Amino acid sequence: MLSLSFTSCKEQKSTNNNDEATVYQCPMKCEGEKTFEHPGNCSVCNMDLKPVTKKMPIVTGEISEESIFNLTTNWNTEEGETIQLKDLKGKTLVMVMIYTTCKAACPRLVADMRNIEAKIPKKNLKDLNFVLVSIDPETDTPKRLKAFAKENLMDDAHWTFLQGTENGVREFANVLAVKYKQISPMDFSHSNIISVFNPQGELMHQQEGLGVDNKETIETILDLTK
């Protein structure tokens, strides 16, 4: 199993000379290594979050240790092509994990993705790839994903749907700190997180929740695609 050092936090690019940024973390690490952009209180123990210094990834043409492009699992696209995540290198990625039979959260996540797309100028879309990864690879075949893309008007060139293996999906979810669990043959409980990666596959920002204010997400995307 490949180990990558990600945090499921809202991250911004560093602007100081040492490529470091101050983030905040629970001193008891109730949520592991999870960090936050702003000070506040731990949602578990309610202690004050403490400032910590974090090294930010250096953006170069090479793949860093923090890049999702180090994952070597094969994925099937809605077009029936077999790819690896590194084949998505070169564009800013906006990624979310869903499943097509979901009747509750996933339609709202899809709407959130469409809302983000609508706020991006058309000239920026050529440098963007909206990627939806299925957490139900048994049901969500490439054929089903293609039909879902058409039904939801998400079949333009800047939309990609991925079906992986059970192990591959689990590995990818762990990297994003996305939790999911099958609760019936056709239903899953899961985290609602939209993640933004730079063209080198490094996590820049995460938006958590349904129908939340996506201002920071849009700003991150525009900064990466300007």
C-alpha positions in Angstrom: 0.0 0.0 0.0 1.4 3.4 -1.0 1.6 5.9 1.8 1.0 9.6 1.0 1.2 12.4 3.5 -2.1 14.3 2.9 -4.3 16.2 5.3 -8.0 16.7 4.8 -7.9 20.4 5.4 -8.5 23.5 3.4 -5.0 24.4 2.2 -3.7 27.4 0.4 -0.5 28.0 -1.5 2.3 29.4 0.6 3.6 32.9 -0.3 6.5 33.1 2.1 10.1 32.5 1.2 10.4 29.2 3.1 7.4 27.6 1.4 5.8 27.2 4.9 2.3 28.0 6.1 0.7 28.2 9.5 -2.3 25.9 10.0 -4.1 24.8 13.1 -4.5 21.4 14.7 -6.0 19.9 17.8 -3.2 19.4 20.4 -4.8 16.0 21.3 -4.9 15.0 17.6 -8.5 13.8 18.0 -8.8 13.7 14.2 -5.3 12.5 13.5 -3.2 14.8 11.4 -6.2 16.9 10.2 -5.4 20.6 10.1 -7.4 23.7 9.5 -6.7 27.1 7.9 -8.2 29.2 10.7 -8.1 29.0 14.6 -11.0 27.6 16.5 -12.0 24.7 18.6 -11.7 20.9 18.1 -15.1 19.5 17.2 -14.3 16.4 19.3 -12.7 17.6 22.5 -13.5 21.3 22.2 -9.9 22.3 23.0 -8.4 25.3 21.3 -6.7 24.5 18.0 -2.9 25.2 18.2 -0.9 26.8 15.4 1.6 24.5 13.6 4.0 25.1 10.7 3.5 23.0 7.7 5.8 22.6 4.7 3.9 23.4 1.5 4.6 21.5 -1.7 6.9 23.2 -4.2 5.1 23.4 -7.6 7.4 22.0 -10.3 7.1 19.8 -13.4 8.0 16.8 -11.3 5.6 14.6 -9.2 6.2 15.3 -5.5 5.8 12.8 -2.7 2.4 14.4 -1.9 0.9 13.9 -5.4 -2.0 11.6 -6.0 -0.2 10.7 -9.2 2.0 8.4 -7.2 -1.0 6.0 -6.9 -0.7 3.3 -9.5 -4.2 1.8 -9.5 -5.9 1.4 -12.9 -9.2 3.2 -13.4 -11.9 2.9 -16.2 -13.4 6.1 -17.6 -17.0 6.5 -18.7 -15.6 6.1 -22.3 -14.2 2.6 -21.4 -10.6 3.7 -21.4 -8.2 2.4 -18.8 -6.0 5.1 -17.2 -4.0 5.9 -14.1 -4.4 9.1 -12.1 -1.1 10.4 -13.5 -2.7 10.5 -16.9 -4.8 13.4 -15.5 -1.6 15.4 -14.9 -1.4 18.9 -16.3 -4.9 20.2 -15.4 -6.4 21.5 -12.2 -8.6 18.7 -10.8 -11.9 19.1 -9.0 -12.7 15.7 -7.5 -15.6 14.2 -5.6 -16.6 10.6 -4.7 -20.2 9.6 -5.4 -22.3 6.6 -6.5 -25.0 6.8 -9.2 -27.8 5.1 -7.3 -27.6 7.5 -4.4 -30.9 9.4 -3.8 -29.8 11.7 -1.0 -26.4 13.3 -0.8 -24.9 12.5 -4.2 -27.5 14.5 -6.2 -26.6 17.5 -4.1 -22.9 16.9 -4.5 -23.5 16.7 -8.3 -25.4 20.0 -8.1 -22.5 21.5 -6.1 -20.0 20.4 -8.8 -22.3 22.0 -11.5 -22.5 25.1 -9.4 -18.7 25.4 -9.2 -18.5 24.8 -13.0 -21.0 27.6 -13.6 -18.9 30.1 -11.7 -15.7 29.4 -13.7 -15.1 31.6 -16.8 -15.2 29.5 -20.0 -11.6 30.4 -20.8 -10.5 28.7 -17.6 -12.4 25.4 -18.3 -9.8 24.3 -20.8 -7.3 24.0 -17.8 -9.8 22.1 -15.6 -11.0 18.6 -15.2 -14.0 17.8 -13.0 -13.6 14.2 -11.9 -16.3 12.0 -10.2 -15.0 8.8 -8.7 -17.5 6.0 -7.9 -17.5 4.4 -4.5 -19.6 1.6 -5.9 -17.5 0.1 -8.7 -19.6 -3.1 -8.9 -22.7 -1.1 -10.0 -21.1 1.9 -11.6 -19.7 0.4 -14.8 -18.3 2.7 -17.5 -21.6 2.2 -19.4 -23.7 3.3 -16.4 -21.3 6.2 -15.7 -21.6 7.4 -19.3 -25.4 7.3 -19.1 -25.3 9.2 -15.8 -23.0 11.8 -17.3 -25.5 12.4 -20.1 -28.5 12.5 -17.8 -26.8 15.2 -15.7 -25.4 17.2 -18.6 -21.9 16.4 -17.5 -20.5 14.9 -20.7 -18.4 17.9 -21.9 -14.7 17.3 -22.3 -13.9 18.8 -18.9 -15.9 16.0 -17.1 -14.4 12.6 -16.3 -16.0 9.7 -14.4 -13.9 6.9 -13.0 -14.6 3.3 -12.0 -11.9 1.5 -10.0 -11.4 -1.7 -8.1 -12.7 -2.0 -4.5 -9.1 -1.7 -3.2 -8.3 1.2 -5.5 -11.4 3.1 -4.4 -10.6 2.5 -0.7 -7.0 3.6 -1.2 -8.1 6.8 -2.9 -10.7 7.5 -0.3 -8.1 7.1 2.5 -5.9 9.6 0.8 -8.7 12.2 0.7 -9.9 11.3 4.3 -13.3 10.4 2.7 -15.1 7.9 4.8 -17.7 5.6 3.3 -19.5 2.4 4.3 -22.0 0.1 2.5 -25.2 0.0 4.6 -27.3 -2.1 2.1 -26.8 -3.7 -1.3 -27.5 -0.4 -3.0 -26.8 2.3 -0.4 -23.7 3.8 1.2 -23.1 6.4 3.9 -20.2 8.6 2.9 -18.4 11.9 3.5 -19.4 14.9 1.3 -16.1 16.4 0.3 -15.1 18.2 -2.9 -11.3 18.4 -3.4 -9.2 20.6 -5.6 -5.7 19.5 -6.8 -3.1 21.5 -8.7 -1.8 20.2 -12.1 0.9 18.2 -10.2 -1.8 16.3 -8.3 -1.2 18.0 -4.9 -4.2 18.8 -2.7 -4.8 22.5 -2.5 -8.3 22.8 -0.9 -11.2 20.8 0.3 -14.9 21.8 0.6 -16.9 19.8 3.0 -20.7 19.6 3.3 -23.7 20.0 1.0 -24.7 23.3 -0.5 -22.0 25.2 1.4 -20.4 28.5 0.4 -18.0 27.7 -2.4 -16.2 31.0 -2.5 -12.8 29.6 -1.3 -13.2 26.7 -3.7 -13.7 29.1 -6.7 -10.9 31.3 -5.6 -8.5 28.3 -5.4 -9.5 27.1 -8.9 -9.2 30.5 -10.4 -5.8 31.0 -8.8 -4.6 27.6 -10.3 -6.0 28.2 -13.8 -5.2 31.9 -14.3 
